[in-house]
Amino acid sequence: MQSITFIGNGNMALAIAQGLKHKFRIEVIGRDMKRLDAFEKALDVTIEKRLLDDADIEGKTVLLCVKPTNLKSVGKALKGKARLLLSVLAGTSLEVLRKHIKAKGYVRAMPNLAARHGASMTTLTGDDAHKDEATVLMRGAGDVLWLDSEKELDIATALAGSGPAYLALVAEALADGAVKLGLKRDDARKLTEGLFQGSAALLAHQHPALLKEEVMSPGGTTAAGCAALEASGARAAFIAALEAALARAQALSD
Ligand SMILES: NC(=O)c1ccc[n+]([C@@H]2O[C@H](COP(=O)([O-])OP(=O)(O)OC[C@H]3O[C@@H](n4cnc5c(N)ncnc54)[C@H](OP(=O)(O)O)[C@@H]3O)[C@@H](O)[C@H]2O)c1
C-alpha cells in the first residue's frame, strides 16, 4: 500500500484523510502529540504520528494542510526533500511553496470540506509531470478538475473551496424563512436538506438557467420568490462574495 504524509492535523487534513484512509498508509506530522492522537481516534485507523521537530520528508508524497501563515516556520522545521508536495494552502503560490519546502514536484490542490464524505470538488494545478498522480490521489476525496493556471485555482478557491460555507448560509436562511412562516424547525431543516440533495441531482443533468425556467410558471409562486430574490440583490451578493474571497486569497499570497 502506498504511503501519504500529511503535514497538519486540522479540519482539512482530517477530511482528506477520511477519503484516503482505506487506499493509503497514512502518516501525520503535527506539533502536538495529543492532537495527533485525537486525529488518529477521529480517523479510526492506525496512523504513523510524528512531531514536526522530528519529521523527515525525504522521498515522500506529502500533503501540506497547515494555515498559509504557518508555511515559513513549518518549512524551517522539516528535514529532507519530498518526492511530491501537494499543498491545500489557500492563495499560496507554487513559487512561495518552492521557496519554503523542498520537493521534486509541486501541485496546488483546492479541496472543500465535502472531502469528509468523499464528495469534495477539488481543483488542481502545478507540475504537469504529476498531473495524473495528483488527480488519482485527490479522487480519493471526491471529484477532481485540473486547471491550467494558478489564477484559475485562486478563482476556484473562491467558488468551490469556500462554497460549502456560502451554501450553508443559504440553507440556514431558507430554513429560517420557513420557520418564520410557521414551519417547525426540524421539519424546515429536513426539507432544506432534501431540497439540496434533489437540486444537486437536477443540476448534474441540467443547465441552471433551464432548471430555473422549468420551475418558474407564469404568474406563479416561484416567479414571485425569484423576483423578491432579485430585488434583494441576491445574484450581486454572490458575485461580490466571490470577488471578496479572491481578493483575500491574493492578499494571503503577498
Ligand atoms: N477548511 C476548509 O474548508 C478549507 C478548504 C480548502 C482549503 N483549506 C486550506 O486548508 C488549510 C488548513 O485549513 P484547516 O481548515 O484544516 O485549518 P485548521 O483546522 O485550523 O488546521 C490548521 C493546522 O495547522 C496547524 N498549525 C497551526 N499553527 C501552526 C504552526 N505555527 N506551526 C505548525 N502547524 C501549525 C494546526 O496544528 P494544531 O492542531 O497543533 O493547532 C492544524 O494542524 C489552510 O491552508 C486552508 O487554506 C481549507
The ligand as a Gaussian input file, in Angstrom:
#p B3LYP/6-31G(d) Opt

LIG

0 1
 N      -11.378000      24.357000       5.862000
 C      -11.685000      24.393000       4.577000
 O      -12.839000      24.272000       4.145000
 C      -10.570000      24.552000       3.552000
 C      -10.872000      24.433000       2.186000
 C       -9.835000      24.500000       1.262000
 C       -8.528000      24.721000       1.709000
 N       -8.278000      24.871000       3.024000
 C       -6.893000      25.111000       3.455000
 O       -6.542000      24.099000       4.357000
 C       -5.528000      24.580000       5.232000
 C       -5.841000      24.112000       6.632000
 O       -7.129000      24.600000       6.999000
 P       -7.971000      23.893000       8.145000
 O       -9.365000      24.333000       7.952000
 O       -7.633000      22.444000       8.196000
 O       -7.351000      24.633000       9.434000
 P       -7.255000      24.094000      10.933000
 O       -8.318000      23.111000      11.218000
 O       -7.146000      25.313000      11.802000
 O       -5.842000      23.331000      10.958000
 C       -4.640000      24.030000      10.867000
 C       -3.467000      23.086000      11.078000
 O       -2.271000      23.873000      11.092000
 C       -1.530000      23.578000      12.279000
 N       -0.793000      24.744000      12.760000
 C       -1.307000      25.893000      13.258000
 N       -0.321000      26.731000      13.593000
 C        0.842000      26.081000      13.337000
 C        2.203000      26.419000      13.479000
 N        2.580000      27.596000      13.938000
 N        3.128000      25.512000      13.091000
 C        2.740000      24.308000      12.601000
 N        1.474000      23.930000      12.424000
 C        0.543000      24.810000      12.809000
 C       -2.578000      23.187000      13.288000
 O       -1.932000      22.474000      14.303000
 P       -2.567000      22.342000      15.779000
 O       -3.707000      21.361000      15.629000
 O       -1.457000      21.823000      16.584000
 O       -3.030000      23.709000      16.175000
 C       -3.504000      22.339000      12.408000
 O       -2.944000      21.065000      12.225000
 C       -5.486000      26.100000       5.097000
 O       -4.286000      26.456000       4.472000
 C       -6.673000      26.421000       4.212000
 O       -6.353000      27.450000       3.305000
 C       -9.261000      24.775000       3.970000

